[in-house]
Amino acid sequence: MAKAKLRFQCTECGAETPKWVGQCPECHAWNSLQEVIVEKPSANVSRFREHLAGQSEVCSLADVEQEEQARSSVGISELDRVLGGGLVKGSVTLIGGDPGIGKSTLLLQMLSQLDVNTGIKSLYVTGEESQQQVGLRGQRLGLPLAGLRILTENHLEKIIHIASQEQPKVIVVDSIQTVYSDLLQSAPGAVAQVRECAAQLVRFAKQTGMALILVGHVTKDGALAGPRVLEHMVDTVLYFEGDNSSRFRIVRAIKNRFGAVNELGLFAMTEKGLKEVSNPSAMFLSRHEEPVSGSVVMVTREGTRPLLVEVQALVDHSPLGNPRRVVLGLEQNRLAMLLAVLNRHVGISTADQDVFVNVVGGVKINETGADLAIIMAIISSLRDKPFPTDRIVFGEVGLSGEIRPVQNGTERLKEATKHGFSHATIAKANAPQTDLDGIQVEPISRLSEVMSLF
């Protein structure tokens, strides 16, 4: 089998060299040269790299026939929610997460559910574990193993050749960092190998209509390892989040061409694998036997789902000249801004105080609707006055001290009512037009009105 001609291209300036050197001869950047293929391979290899058939032509978007994407449920409702309703024919999904968090376990459970419930033929390709290891995991989880087909291989051309013969509807590759191609000389896991192998697998999935799921490693910062183009090539990107010390796991969609982004799937790790969490709001709430200071419950929204989460704050005198500002689950700069607003418009200074803010349960809040809850938790801790346990809050705080509305206020109030909260402090613009049963709404428009609650 003839190999493609290889050259090395600088990622900084684009200069090419026939062989690898430590420093780019043009821009003098260090370790910036990567392998690239500059010549089409022979016919024996090119069959794996054929482009989609058909001629390209220009047409009006209104004349394009719209076909509803048929979805196949994976048998796990929380995973279906994150995927947008199920797997789409020819779709490519990339799932990443920390080692040992449960990626392989979830995918093995998914394939077993597909086989039992729908009879969809699948293929599990593993390049990290042996067939015996995967089989032992399946037995430990109590899964039906008769219909699960597994292949231990990390050679790309062999994987595509066997998949062409088996013709599965769903194929899982665990993981993309272990797969290598003969077209490149670099080792598995190198940037060029990951990019080229992923591109060929994506092209194969689009040609055959197989639903492809790729497992990706993550860096120490939590981002998906490999080139950034990897996330652009796939249709859906899922992140598996969670603390190894906690039994709860979160699957978050940050990209989805077939559904909404920022959807959450909530699971609990048990001896029999990952179990769906039926009441996700209770997962993030820690009901105290008696009111405690610095604890406020808010309603956030992740995708299409409202969630109740508890925001805790601890404000204490700082012995340091530069007081600490520690935030978990929220944005650091947001806290600094809110402390400045609190000082300017309410007259509460934390210049000599350490401020610690935490979102219980390990969930990460990216929306501005948590502003009001953060400020109330800080005031409650600073004055050592417990916040009412039957009250929820949400709202954005502006730099001029106004309380701004957030999206889907009525849905958030209804979710709070389901969990027994009888009072709500929200932005005036979020106040419902009619009274809601079971909850009393107290709208506010300025940050100064917050002080009446303490």
C-alpha positions, 0 to 999 in steps of 0.5 A, a space after each residue: 500500500 503506497 503512502 501519501 507524501 508528507 510534509 510539515 506545516 507551521 501552525 503559526 505562519 503556514 510555512 512548510 518543510 519536508 521534515 520536522 524541525 524543532 523551530 520553524 525556519 520562517 517565523 522561528 516558533 518552537 514546536 509548531 510544525 505538524 504533519 500534513 498530507 499533500 499528495 493523494 494516496 493510491 487507489 487502495 487507500 483512497 477508497 476510504 477517503 472518497 467524497 460524497 457523490 453528486 455535483 454541487 449546484 446553487 439553488 434557492 433555500 426556499 426550494 430545498 426539500 425539508 425532511 424531518 430527521 428521523 430519530 432513534 431513541 437510545 432507551 435512556 431518557 436523560 441521554 435522549 434529552 441531551 441529544 435532542 430526542 435521540 440519535 439521527 441517521 448519519 450523525 456524529 457525536 463527540 463525548 468527552 470527560 475526565 478518566 473514570 467518570 463513566 463515559 464507557 459505562 454510559 455508552 455500553 448501557 446505551 448500546 444494550 438498550 438499543 439492542 433490547 428495545 429496538 433491535 438496532 445493530 451496533 458495534 463497539 470499537 475499543 482501542 483502550 480495553 480488551 474484550 475481556 475487560 469490556 465483558 467483565 464490565 457488562 457482567 458487573 452492570 447486569 447488561 444483556 451481552 448476547 446482542 452486543 458486538 465488540 471489536 478491539 482495534 485501533 487501526 483506522 483502515 481496519 475499523 472502516 473495512 470491518 464496519 463496512 462488512 458488519 453494517 451496524 446502525 450505530 458505531 462507538 469508537 472508544 477513543 479517537 485518541 487511540 486510533 491511527 492511520 497508515 497515512 501518517 507517521 506520527 503516533 496515535 494521539 498526535 494532533 495530525 492523527 486525531 484530525 485525520 482519523 476523525 475526518 475519515 470516520 466522519 466522512 464514512 458515517 455521512 456516506 453510510 448513514 451510520 450514527 457515529 459516537 466518538 469518545 475523546 480524552 480531555 486535558 487537565 483544564 477539562 477541554 477536549 484534547 486534540 485540535 479544536 477542529 475536532 469539535 467543528 467536524 462533529 454534529 454534537 459535542 457532549 461533556 461528561 461532568 462530575 466530581 469523582 467524590 460524588 455519585 452524581 454525573 452531568 452530561 451537558 450538550 455544548 453543541 448540537 446541530 439537531 437540538 438545543 444546546 446547554 441541555 443537561 442529562 442528570 445521572 447517579 453512579 451506582 453499582 449497576 451503572 448510571 441511573 437517571 435522576 428522576 427529580 433533578 432539582 432535589 439533587 442540588 438542594 440540601 434541606 437544612 433542619 433549621 435556617 442558616 445564614 448565607 444560603 439562598 435557593 434560586 431557579 436557574 435554567 439549563 436548556 429547556 429545563 428549570 432547576 432549583 440550585 442552592 447558592 451558598 456564601 461565606 463572608 469573614 474578616 480577612 487577615 490579608 491585605 488583599 482579601 480573597 474572592 473564591 468562586 465555585 460554579 460561577 464566574 469570578 469576574 461576575 462576583 467582583 462586579 456584584 461586590 462593587 454594585 453592593 458597595 456603591 448602591 447599598 453601602 455594604 463594603 466587603 473591602 476587608 472581608 474574604 468572600 467565598 461563593 459556592 453552588 451546591 452539587 457541582 453544577 455550573 451556572 453561566 446565566 446572569 439570573 444568579 446575580 440576585 441570589 449571590 448578593 442575598 447570600 452575601 448579605 445574609 452571611 455578612 449580617 449572620 441573618 438566615 434567609 427564609 427557607 420558603 423563598 426563592 429568588 432570581 434576577 439580573 443585577 445591573 451596574 446602576 443597581 436595577 433588577 433586570 428580568 430573566 427569560 422564562 420567569 413563569 416556568 421558573 416560578 412553577 418549578 419552585 411551586 412544585 418543590 414547596 416554595 411559597 414566596 418568590 423575590 424576582 424582578 418586577 418585569 418577571 412578575 406574572 400577569 395573573 396570580 399563581 397558585 401556591 406561591 406569593 410573588 414579591 417583585 422588586 425593581 431596585 437593589 435597595 429594596 433587597 434590604 427590607 428582607 433582612 
